[in-house]
Amino acid sequence: MELLVIGGSGYLGRQVTRQARLAGHSVVATFRTSMPPEPGVDWHKLDIRSRDDVRALALRARPDAIINAAYLQSDWATTADGGMHVALAAAATGARLVHVSSDAVFSGIAPSYDESSPPDPVSPYGAAKAAAETAIKGIAPAAVIARTSLIVGDGDSKHERFVHALAAGSTSGALFTDEVRCPIHVTDLAAALLEFAAAPYAGICHAAGADAISRCELGLLIAARDGLDQAAIPGAPRAPGTLPHPLDVRLDSTRTQARLATRLRGAREFLAPAPSLFCRKPEFRTSQLVFRRRTSAAMAATSTGPVVSTVISGPMPTGWSYLSIADSGSVPRWTSCLDRALYRA
């Protein structure tokens, strides 16, 4: 597939380009200010506020599909007009369009929101996202509009960096206890977007995590996973009198999940501080186990029970071999279970 990723230099866009390359797709991607050091990508500087520039790039690239992950929360022209410009370019070239939208299009008044829920934004950013959705539905009715929530990764998202800064005392502030979202892992979201690009879906899709949690709980989960002092992560309700902002927005992704091969994991699952587990022998009755956490040195332990299923993050120790490996984006992950053990040869 010939793929054009608008906003390819952003946090989500980089993961989309990475997964697309690994899948063998030809990738053209855009950046706004600085070009990322991602090999194998045809990079182009682009300001999506310029309708003519967006159209010209699409006509040169002639992609099969366009994924638009570009936005700027403080700029209506980038988020609303830019989304319309990308839709016009997709229509002009006959490319399939997957547009990334946000749970910010909702007010948070309803208990939850599925794909049939009409937008009722209360913030300027939410209004810009809703305006882009309206324009796209009129210009490119076969497009997918993928609403998502907070995007988290393996330590490199802005949410995770803020938690680390709070724990280190290098910044001040608090995580809101009354603002609820459905965070999603960046690798899950990128994989879902690529599925949308290759499948004949159309219309609104919800691609958010399975767990509805507060920003404070999200921060505590990140701290627990990364071995940070949870007591150093302050929580507080959102202060009254601030700019209008939705509080409790729960995206219901049940309908979309039924279409996807990619599982949209909840934050309590993908942020669980699971220890690494290696089996010294393939026999399960007397395995010598070595545990490695993301933030601690290796610890040895002996177990006579069965090998449990776990996910291992980080580099494999010297001398160990594996039977199963999966790419998690920024670090490799090895899966160990009863019939796929990691063991020393």
C-alpha positions in Angstrom: 0.0 0.0 0.0 1.2 3.5 -0.8 0.5 5.5 2.4 0.6 9.2 3.1 0.8 10.1 6.8 -0.1 13.7 7.5 1.4 14.6 10.9 3.9 11.8 10.6 6.4 13.6 12.9 4.0 13.6 15.8 3.9 11.0 18.6 1.1 9.0 17.0 2.3 9.7 13.4 5.8 8.3 14.1 4.3 5.0 15.4 2.0 4.8 12.3 5.0 5.3 9.9 7.0 2.7 11.9 4.4 0.0 11.8 3.6 0.8 8.1 7.2 0.3 7.1 7.5 -2.9 9.1 4.4 -4.2 7.3 6.1 -3.5 3.9 4.1 -0.4 2.9 5.6 2.5 1.0 5.4 5.6 3.3 5.3 9.3 2.6 5.0 11.4 5.7 4.9 15.1 6.6 6.4 17.2 9.4 5.7 20.8 10.4 9.0 22.0 11.9 11.7 19.3 12.1 12.1 16.1 10.2 12.3 13.0 12.4 15.3 10.6 12.0 13.0 7.8 10.8 14.7 5.8 7.9 12.8 4.5 5.0 10.2 7.3 5.0 9.9 10.0 2.2 9.6 13.1 4.4 8.0 16.4 3.3 7.6 19.6 5.2 3.9 20.7 5.1 1.6 23.3 6.6 -1.9 21.8 6.4 -3.4 25.3 6.7 -2.4 25.7 3.1 -5.1 24.0 0.9 -2.9 24.2 -2.2 0.2 22.7 -0.6 -1.8 19.7 0.8 -3.4 19.1 -2.6 0.0 19.4 -4.4 1.6 16.9 -2.1 -1.2 14.4 -2.5 -1.1 14.7 -6.3 2.6 14.0 -6.3 2.5 11.1 -3.9 -0.7 9.5 -5.3 -1.3 7.4 -2.2 -3.7 4.6 -1.9 -4.6 5.8 1.6 -4.1 9.0 3.7 -3.9 8.9 7.5 -4.3 12.4 9.0 -2.9 12.5 12.5 -2.1 16.2 12.5 -3.6 18.7 14.9 -2.7 21.7 17.1 -5.0 22.2 20.1 -4.6 25.9 20.2 -5.0 26.5 16.5 -8.4 26.3 14.8 -6.9 26.6 11.3 -4.7 23.6 11.7 -7.3 21.3 13.4 -10.5 22.3 11.6 -9.4 23.9 8.3 -6.4 21.5 8.0 -8.7 18.5 8.4 -10.9 19.8 5.6 -7.9 20.4 3.3 -6.7 16.8 3.8 -10.2 15.6 2.9 -10.3 17.7 -0.2 -6.9 16.3 -1.2 -8.1 12.7 -0.6 -11.1 13.3 -2.8 -9.0 14.8 -5.5 -6.7 11.8 -5.7 -9.2 9.1 -4.9 -7.3 8.1 -1.8 -8.9 6.4 1.1 -8.9 8.7 4.1 -8.5 7.9 7.8 -8.9 11.0 10.0 -7.9 11.0 13.7 -10.5 12.8 15.8 -10.9 13.1 19.5 -13.1 12.5 22.5 -13.0 16.3 23.0 -16.0 16.5 20.6 -18.1 15.5 23.6 -19.2 17.4 26.6 -19.0 14.6 29.1 -22.6 15.1 30.2 -23.7 11.6 29.0 -22.6 8.5 30.9 -20.8 7.2 27.7 -20.5 7.9 24.0 -20.7 5.4 21.2 -20.2 5.9 17.5 -23.8 7.1 17.0 -23.5 9.9 19.7 -23.7 13.4 18.2 -20.9 15.8 19.0 -21.6 18.5 21.7 -18.2 20.1 22.4 -17.6 22.6 25.2 -14.0 23.5 24.4 -12.5 25.4 21.5 -10.4 22.3 20.6 -13.4 20.1 20.7 -15.3 22.5 18.5 -12.5 22.5 15.9 -12.4 18.7 15.9 -16.2 18.5 15.5 -16.0 21.1 12.6 -13.4 18.9 10.9 -15.6 15.9 11.2 -18.6 17.7 9.7 -16.5 18.8 6.7 -15.0 15.4 6.1 -18.3 13.6 6.2 -19.5 16.0 3.4 -16.3 15.9 1.3 -15.3 12.3 1.7 -18.3 10.2 2.9 -16.3 6.9 2.5 -13.6 8.2 5.0 -13.1 6.8 8.5 -13.2 9.3 11.3 -11.5 7.6 14.2 -12.2 9.2 17.6 -9.7 8.4 20.3 -8.6 9.4 23.8 -5.4 10.0 25.7 -2.5 8.3 24.0 0.1 6.6 26.2 3.2 4.5 25.3 6.3 3.0 26.8 7.5 6.1 28.6 7.7 8.6 25.8 4.3 10.2 25.7 3.6 13.7 27.1 1.5 12.2 29.9 4.3 9.9 31.0 6.9 12.6 30.8 4.7 14.8 33.0 4.4 12.1 35.6 8.1 11.6 35.7 8.6 15.3 36.0 6.2 15.4 39.0 7.9 12.5 40.6 11.3 14.1 40.2 10.1 17.5 41.5 11.2 19.2 38.4 7.7 20.6 37.7 4.7 21.6 39.7 1.0 20.8 39.3 -1.4 17.9 39.9 -3.2 15.2 38.0 -7.0 15.7 37.9 -9.0 13.3 40.0 -12.3 14.2 38.3 -11.3 14.1 34.6 -12.0 10.7 33.2 -10.9 9.3 29.9 -10.2 6.0 28.2 -6.5 6.0 27.5 -5.1 3.9 24.6 -1.6 2.5 23.9 0.0 4.2 20.9 0.9 0.9 19.3 -2.7 -0.3 19.6 -4.1 2.9 18.1 -1.5 2.9 15.2 -2.3 -0.7 14.4 -6.1 0.1 14.4 -5.6 3.1 12.0 -3.6 0.9 9.6 -6.5 -1.6 9.7 -8.9 1.2 8.9 -6.8 2.3 6.0 -6.8 -1.2 4.5 -10.5 -2.2 5.1 -13.7 -1.0 3.6 -15.0 0.7 6.8 -16.7 4.1 6.5 -17.9 6.7 9.0 -17.3 7.1 12.7 -15.2 4.6 14.6 -14.2 4.8 18.3 -10.7 3.6 19.0 -10.0 4.1 22.7 -8.9 1.8 25.6 -11.2 -0.5 27.5 -10.7 1.2 30.9 -12.3 4.5 31.9 -9.9 6.1 34.5 -9.1 9.5 35.9 -5.9 11.3 34.9 -4.8 10.8 38.5 -5.2 7.1 38.3 -3.4 7.0 35.0 -0.5 8.8 36.5 -0.4 6.4 39.5 -0.4 3.4 37.0 2.5 5.0 35.1 4.4 5.6 38.4 3.8 2.0 39.5 5.0 0.6 36.2 8.1 2.7 36.1 9.1 2.3 39.8 8.4 5.9 40.8 7.2 7.1 44.2 3.4 7.2 43.9 3.3 9.5 46.9 5.1 12.1 44.9 2.2 12.2 42.3 -0.3 14.8 43.6 -4.0 14.6 42.6 -6.6 17.3 42.7 -9.9 18.2 41.1 -9.9 20.5 38.1 -10.0 24.1 39.4 -13.3 26.0 38.8 -13.2 29.0 36.5 -10.7 27.5 34.0 -11.5 27.3 30.3 -14.5 25.1 29.4 -13.3 21.5 29.4 -15.2 18.2 29.4 -14.6 16.2 32.6 -15.9 12.6 32.3 -15.8 11.4 28.7 -16.0 7.7 28.2 -15.8 6.4 24.7 -17.6 3.2 24.0 -15.5 1.3 21.4 -17.4 -2.0 21.5 -18.8 -1.7 18.0 -15.4 -0.8 16.5 -13.6 -3.4 18.5 -15.8 -6.1 17.0 -14.5 -5.2 13.5 -10.8 -5.0 14.5 -8.2 -7.7 14.7 -6.2 -5.3 16.9 -7.2 -5.5 20.6 -7.8 -2.1 22.2 -6.3 -2.8 25.6 -7.2 -0.8 28.7 -4.7 1.2 30.7 -4.9 -1.1 33.7 -3.6 -3.9 31.4 -1.0 -2.2 29.3 0.5 -0.3 32.3 0.5 -3.3 34.7 4.0 -3.6 36.2 4.5 -7.2 35.1 8.0 -8.6 35.9 10.1 -10.0 33.1 10.3 -13.8 33.1 12.9 -16.0 31.5 13.1 -19.8 31.8 16.5 -21.3 32.0 15.3 -24.7 30.8 12.4 -25.6 28.6 11.2 -28.0 31.3 8.4 -26.4 33.4 8.6 -28.4 36.6 12.0 -27.1 37.8 12.6 -23.8 36.0 15.2 -21.3 37.2 13.5 -18.0 36.8 15.2 -14.6 36.3 13.0 -11.5 36.9 13.9 -8.1 35.4 11.8 -5.0 35.9 12.1 -2.0 33.7 13.7 0.1 36.5 15.6 -2.4 38.6 18.5 -4.8 38.3 18.1 -8.5 37.6 16.9 -10.7 40.5 17.2 -14.4 40.6 14.5 -16.7 42.0 13.6 -20.4 41.8 10.1 -21.7 41.1 8.7 -25.2 40.9 5.3 -24.2 39.5 4.2 -23.8 35.9 5.4 -20.9 33.8 2.8 -18.2 33.8 2.1 -15.9 30.8 3.8 -12.6 30.8 5.3 -9.9 28.6 8.9 -9.0 28.7 10.1 -5.5 27.9 13.7 -4.4 27.1 16.8 -6.1 25.8 17.3 -9.8 26.1 20.2 -10.9 28.4 23.3 -12.3 26.7 23.1 -16.0 26.1 19.3 -16.3 26.1 17.2 -17.3 23.1 13.6 -16.8 22.3 10.8 -18.6 20.5 8.4 -15.6 20.1 9.0 -11.9 19.5 6.6 -9.0 18.9 7.3 -5.4 18.2 5.9 -2.9 20.7 7.2 0.2 19.0 10.0 1.7 21.1 11.3 -1.6 22.7 11.0 -5.3 21.8 8.7 -7.5 23.7 9.0 -11.2 24.2 5.9 -13.3 25.1 6.5 -16.3 27.4 3.8 -18.9 28.1 3.4 -22.6 28.7 4.1 -23.6 25.1 6.4 -20.7 24.1 9.1 -20.4 26.7 12.2 -18.3 26.6 15.0 -20.5 27.5 18.7 -20.9 27.6 19.9 -23.3 24.8 
